[in-house]
Amino acid sequence: MLSWEFPPLVVGGIAPHVHGLAGALARAGHDVAVLTFHHPDAEDDALEDGVHVVRVRTDLPWLPEDQFVAGMATNNHHLVTALARLQDWVPDVVHAHDWLVAWAGNTLRTVWGCPLVATIHATERGRQGGHLPPGQPSAINSIEWWLTYQASQVIACSEFMRHEVVSGFNLPADKVHVVPNGVDPAPWAPPPGVQRTLDTDKPLVVTWGRVQYEKGFQTLVQALPEIRLAHPGIRVVVAGRGSYLEELRDLARRCGVDDAVEFPGFVPDEELQDLLHRAAAVVIPSLYEPFGIVALEALAAGAPLVAASSGGLAEVLDGTNAALLFPPGDAGALAGALRQLLRDPRAAKAQQRRGHQLVAQRYTWDAIAAATVPVYEAARH
C-alpha cells in the first residue's frame, strides 16, 4: 500500500483508513507492506501490528509551499526508493490511496509487473463544489483521472463516490467497487464503568476535521445564535486545522458567538475521545462528504450525533435512526435538530445504542478488509 499519510502522520481520513485496513489484512494472514513518508516520531523501517511500514524522507529538494503538486511528485520519487529496503520482496498487488501517491503507484506497478488498485477517497471536483478552477484544482483532477486510468480496479468508499468517480473520469462502471470506510471501535469506546451525563443546561457540542469550507463548520456557527436561546450555556469545540480557520473565527465574531466557540487546533485522538465521551452532541455539518469516517468515530464513542445528509454521510446514516440528519448548509434546520436532540435525553440514549450496533455490524476493519480482498483478486485476473 502507498499512502502519503500514516500514523503518527495524520492529516485527514486517509491515515486511519490505511492503518485500519492494513492491520486487518495482516490479521487475516496477508503479507502487507505500507510505503509512506517520514515522521520524526516513528521509525523509518518497522513492523507495526504485523505490517511492514517503510517511511521515506522527502526533505529535498525544497520547493515553495505554493508548488504543492510539484512537491508531491518529488516526494513520490523518494517513495520509490523504498524498493531498496524491501529487497527482493515482490507483492501481488500495489494499492495506491489517492492521487498524492499516483506517480509511485504507477512506477511500482511497472517495476513489479503487478496490477495497481487505486482508492479514490475524494475528488478535487467534489471538493470544489462541482467546478474545476484553473491552476492547482485542474492539475489534481488530471492526476486523479490518470491514476484511475492506470489502475486495474478502483475503490470508492460509497455509492455517492462511485457515481462521482465513474461519471467524472468516464470509467466503466464495473471497474469501480464500493468498499466503505471502517473504524476500530475499541479506542473510541468510553472507558468501562463511565456513564455519560448529558448536561442540557451547559451542553458541550463537538465537531472536528480539516477546517475547509466544504466541511461546513460555518453552518454550525451560523446556527448557534438560535440554539443559545434555548441553551445559553452551550459550549462548542471545533477541533482541527485548515485554510478556512481564520474566516471561521471571524464568522463567529460577526455572529456574536465567539465567546461560546473554541478553536483548539489539532487535537490528538486521546483528547478527542475524551471530548466525545463528555459531549452532549457531535455535529458533522459537511457540505461535501465522500463517506464521513468521523461519523463512525462519533458513533463508536457513544456520542449523540447530528449530521448533514450530504454524500456518503446520508448513505451511512439514513434510515438507521443512529443520528438526526439535516439538509447540508441549512443553519435553521441544524439548529432545530440540535435543539430536538438536547431536549430529549432518552431519545439520545436510544440513538447511541443504535449507533453502537451499526458500527459493530457493518464497519469494523475486519469486515472492510474482507470486502477489499475480492477487489485485489479481480485485479489479478
C-alpha positions in Angstrom: 0.0 0.0 0.0 1.1 3.5 -0.8 -0.1 6.4 1.3 1.2 9.9 1.9 0.0 9.9 5.5 0.1 7.1 8.0 0.1 7.3 11.8 1.6 9.2 13.5 1.4 11.5 10.5 -2.3 12.1 10.4 -3.8 15.0 8.4 -7.2 13.7 7.3 -9.1 10.4 6.9 -6.6 8.5 4.7 -4.2 7.8 7.6 -6.7 6.0 9.8 -8.2 4.2 6.8 -4.8 2.8 5.6 -3.8 1.9 9.2 -7.0 0.1 9.9 -7.2 -1.7 6.6 -3.5 -2.8 6.6 -3.7 -4.1 10.1 -6.9 -6.1 9.4 -5.4 -7.6 6.2 -2.3 -8.7 8.2 -4.6 -10.3 10.9 -6.3 -12.2 8.1 -2.9 -13.7 7.1 -1.9 -11.4 4.2 1.6 -10.1 3.8 1.3 -6.3 3.9 3.8 -3.5 3.4 2.9 0.2 3.7 5.2 2.7 2.0 4.7 6.2 3.3 6.5 9.5 4.3 8.9 10.1 7.1 7.7 11.3 10.5 10.2 12.3 13.3 8.3 10.3 15.9 8.4 7.0 14.1 11.0 4.5 12.8 11.7 4.6 9.1 11.6 0.8 8.9 9.4 -1.1 11.4 7.0 -3.9 11.9 3.8 -2.4 13.3 0.8 -4.7 14.1 2.1 -7.3 11.6 2.5 -4.7 8.8 5.9 -3.8 7.4 6.0 0.0 7.4 8.7 1.8 5.4 8.9 5.6 5.8 11.0 7.6 3.4 12.5 11.1 3.9 11.3 13.8 1.4 13.2 16.8 2.7 15.0 17.7 -0.6 14.8 19.4 -3.0 12.9 22.2 -1.1 10.0 23.7 -3.1 7.8 26.7 -2.2 4.6 25.8 -0.4 2.5 27.0 -3.3 4.1 24.3 -5.5 2.1 21.6 -3.9 1.6 19.3 -6.9 5.2 19.6 -7.9 6.2 18.9 -4.3 4.1 15.7 -4.2 5.6 14.5 -7.5 9.0 15.0 -6.0 8.0 13.1 -2.8 6.8 10.2 -4.9 10.2 9.8 -6.4 11.5 9.4 -2.9 8.8 6.9 -2.2 10.0 4.6 -4.9 13.4 4.5 -3.2 11.7 2.3 -0.6 12.3 -0.6 -3.0 15.9 -0.8 -1.7 14.6 -1.6 1.8 12.1 -4.2 0.6 15.0 -6.0 -1.1 13.6 -9.0 -3.2 10.1 -8.9 -1.7 7.5 -8.6 -4.5 3.8 -8.0 -3.9 0.8 -9.4 -5.8 -0.9 -6.1 -5.8 0.0 -2.4 -5.4 -2.7 -0.4 -3.7 -2.4 3.4 -4.1 -4.5 5.6 -1.8 -5.5 8.8 -3.6 -3.7 11.0 -6.2 -1.0 12.0 -3.8 0.8 8.7 -4.5 -0.2 8.2 -8.1 3.3 8.5 -9.6 4.8 6.0 -7.2 1.9 3.6 -7.7 2.3 3.6 -11.4 6.1 3.2 -11.3 5.9 0.3 -8.9 3.2 -1.3 -11.0 5.6 -1.3 -13.9 8.7 -2.3 -11.9 7.0 -5.2 -10.2 4.8 -6.2 -13.1 1.7 -6.5 -10.9 -1.7 -4.8 -11.0 -2.5 -1.5 -9.5 -5.6 -0.9 -7.4 -6.5 2.7 -6.5 -8.7 4.0 -3.8 -10.2 7.5 -4.5 -11.0 8.9 -1.1 -12.4 12.2 -2.6 -12.2 14.1 -5.8 -11.0 17.6 -6.4 -14.1 18.4 -8.5 -16.2 17.4 -5.5 -14.1 19.4 -3.1 -14.5 22.4 -5.4 -18.3 22.1 -5.3 -18.5 20.5 -8.8 -16.3 23.1 -10.5 -12.7 23.0 -11.5 -10.9 26.4 -11.3 -7.8 26.7 -13.4 -4.5 26.0 -11.8 -3.9 23.5 -9.0 -7.5 22.1 -8.9 -7.4 21.3 -12.6 -4.0 19.7 -12.2 -5.1 17.5 -9.3 -8.2 16.4 -11.3 -6.0 15.4 -14.2 -3.8 13.3 -11.9 -6.8 11.7 -10.3 -8.1 10.7 -13.8 -4.7 9.3 -14.8 -4.5 7.2 -11.6 -7.9 5.7 -12.2 -7.0 5.0 -15.9 -3.7 3.3 -14.9 -5.4 1.2 -12.2 -6.8 -2.2 -13.0 -9.5 -1.7 -10.4 -10.8 1.3 -8.5 -12.3 1.5 -5.0 -14.7 4.2 -3.8 -16.0 4.5 -0.3 -19.7 5.0 -1.1 -22.2 4.8 -3.9 -22.1 8.6 -3.9 -18.4 8.5 -4.6 -18.7 5.6 -7.0 -21.1 7.7 -9.2 -18.7 10.7 -8.9 -15.7 8.7 -10.0 -17.5 6.8 -12.8 -19.1 9.9 -14.3 -16.2 12.3 -13.6 -13.5 10.2 -15.1 -15.6 8.3 -17.7 -14.8 4.9 -16.3 -16.5 1.6 -17.0 -19.0 1.1 -14.2 -17.7 -2.5 -13.4 -14.2 -1.1 -12.8 -15.2 0.8 -9.7 -16.2 -1.0 -6.5 -17.8 0.3 -3.3 -15.9 -0.6 -0.1 -16.8 1.6 2.8 -14.5 3.1 5.4 -14.3 1.4 8.8 -13.4 2.1 12.4 -11.8 0.3 15.3 -14.4 0.7 18.0 -12.2 -0.2 20.9 -10.1 3.0 21.2 -13.2 5.2 20.8 -15.4 3.4 23.3 -16.0 5.1 26.7 -13.9 3.6 29.5 -15.6 0.7 31.4 -17.9 1.9 34.1 -18.0 5.5 32.8 -21.6 6.7 32.5 -22.3 9.6 30.1 -24.1 12.5 31.7 -25.9 14.8 29.2 -25.8 18.3 30.6 -28.6 20.1 28.8 -28.0 23.4 30.8 -24.4 23.7 29.6 -24.2 21.2 26.8 -20.8 20.5 25.1 -21.1 20.2 21.3 -18.0 18.8 19.5 -17.1 18.8 15.8 -13.7 18.2 14.2 -11.8 17.6 10.9 -9.9 19.6 8.4 -11.1 23.2 8.6 -12.0 23.8 5.0 -15.1 25.4 3.5 -16.6 22.1 2.3 -16.6 20.7 5.8 -19.5 23.1 6.6 -18.4 24.2 10.1 -19.8 27.7 9.2 -23.3 26.2 9.2 -22.8 25.2 12.9 -21.5 28.7 13.8 -24.5 30.3 12.0 -26.9 28.0 13.9 -25.5 28.9 17.3 -27.4 32.2 17.9 -30.7 30.3 17.7 -29.5 27.3 19.7 -28.3 29.7 22.5 -31.9 31.0 23.0 -32.7 27.6 24.5 -29.3 26.7 25.9 -27.5 29.9 26.9 -24.6 27.9 28.5 -23.8 25.9 25.3 -20.1 25.4 24.5 -18.8 24.3 21.1 -15.4 22.9 20.3 -14.3 23.0 16.6 -11.1 20.8 16.6 -8.8 20.9 13.6 -6.6 23.0 11.4 -7.1 24.2 7.8 -7.2 27.1 5.4 -10.7 28.3 6.5 -9.9 28.6 10.2 -9.4 32.4 10.3 -12.6 33.0 8.3 -14.5 30.8 10.7 -13.2 32.7 13.7 -14.3 35.9 12.0 -17.7 34.5 11.3 -18.1 33.5 15.0 -17.3 37.1 16.0 -19.8 38.5 13.5 -22.5 36.1 14.7 -21.8 37.2 18.3 -21.0 33.6 19.4 -17.2 33.8 19.6 -17.4 33.5 23.4 -19.1 30.1 23.0 -16.8 28.6 20.4 -13.3 27.2 21.0 -10.8 26.5 18.2 -8.1 24.4 19.8 -6.4 23.4 16.5 -5.3 19.8 16.0 -6.4 17.5 18.9 -4.7 14.1 19.4 -7.0 11.1 19.4 -6.8 10.6 23.2 -8.0 14.2 23.9 -10.6 14.0 21.1 -12.0 10.7 22.5 -12.3 12.4 26.0 -14.2 15.3 24.4 -16.6 12.8 22.6 -17.2 10.9 25.9 -18.3 14.2 27.5 -20.2 15.6 24.6 -23.9 16.2 24.7 -23.8 16.1 20.9 -21.5 15.7 18.0 -22.2 17.7 14.8 -20.9 16.8 11.3 -22.1 19.6 9.1 -20.2 18.7 5.9 -21.3 20.3 2.6 -19.3 17.6 0.7 -18.5 14.3 2.3 -17.5 11.2 0.3 -18.1 9.0 3.3 -17.6 10.6 6.7 -15.3 8.4 8.9 -15.8 10.9 11.6 -19.4 9.7 11.9 -18.2 6.2 12.6 -15.8 7.5 15.3 -18.6 9.5 16.9 -20.9 6.5 17.0 -18.1 4.3 18.3 -17.6 6.8 21.1 -21.2 6.7 22.0 -21.9 10.3 21.2 -25.3 11.5 20.2 -25.0 12.6 16.5 -26.4 15.3 14.3 -25.1 15.2 10.7 -25.7 16.8 7.3 -27.4 14.5 4.8 -24.5 15.0 2.3 -23.0 12.4 0.0 -21.7 9.3 1.9 -22.9 10.6 5.2 -26.5 10.1 4.1 -25.7 6.6 2.9 -24.2 5.6 6.2 -26.8 7.1 8.5 -30.1 7.5 6.6 -32.7 5.0 7.9 -30.6 3.8 10.8 -32.1 6.0 13.5 -28.5 6.4 14.7 -28.4 10.1 14.0 -30.5 13.1 13.3 -30.0 14.4 9.7 -30.4 17.9 8.3 -30.0 19.4 4.8 -26.4 20.5 4.1 -25.8 24.2 4.7 -29.2 24.8 6.4 -28.4 26.5 9.6 -32.0 26.7 10.7 -32.5 23.0 10.2 -29.3 22.2 12.1 -30.4 24.4 15.0 -33.8 22.6 15.1 -32.2 19.1 15.0 -29.7 20.0 17.7 -32.4 21.5 20.0 -34.5 18.4 19.5 -31.6 16.2 20.5 -30.7 18.2 23.6 -34.2 18.4 24.9 -34.8 14.6 24.8 -32.0 12.7 26.6 -34.0 9.4 26.5 -34.2 9.6 22.7 -30.4 10.5 22.6 -29.6 7.3 24.6 -31.6 5.1 22.2 -29.8 6.7 19.3 -26.5 5.9 20.9 -27.4 2.2 21.2 -28.4 2.0 17.6 -25.1 3.7 16.6 -23.1 1.2 18.5 -24.9 -1.7 16.8 -24.4 -0.1 13.4 -20.7 0.2 13.8 -20.3 -3.4 15.2 -22.3 -5.0 12.4 -21.1 -3.2 9.3 -18.0 -1.1 9.8 -15.2 -2.9 11.7 -11.9 -3.1 9.8 -12.0 -6.9 9.7 -15.3 -6.6 7.7 -13.8 -3.9 5.4 -10.7 -6.0 4.8 -12.8 -9.0 3.8 -14.6 -6.7 1.3 -11.3 -5.4 -0.1 -9.7 -8.8 -0.9 -12.1 -9.6 -3.8 -11.1 -6.4 -5.5 -7.5 -7.5 -5.3 -8.5 -10.8 -6.7 -10.3 -9.1 -9.6 -7.2 -7.0 -10.3 -5.1 -10.1 -10.6 -7.4 -11.8 -13.2 
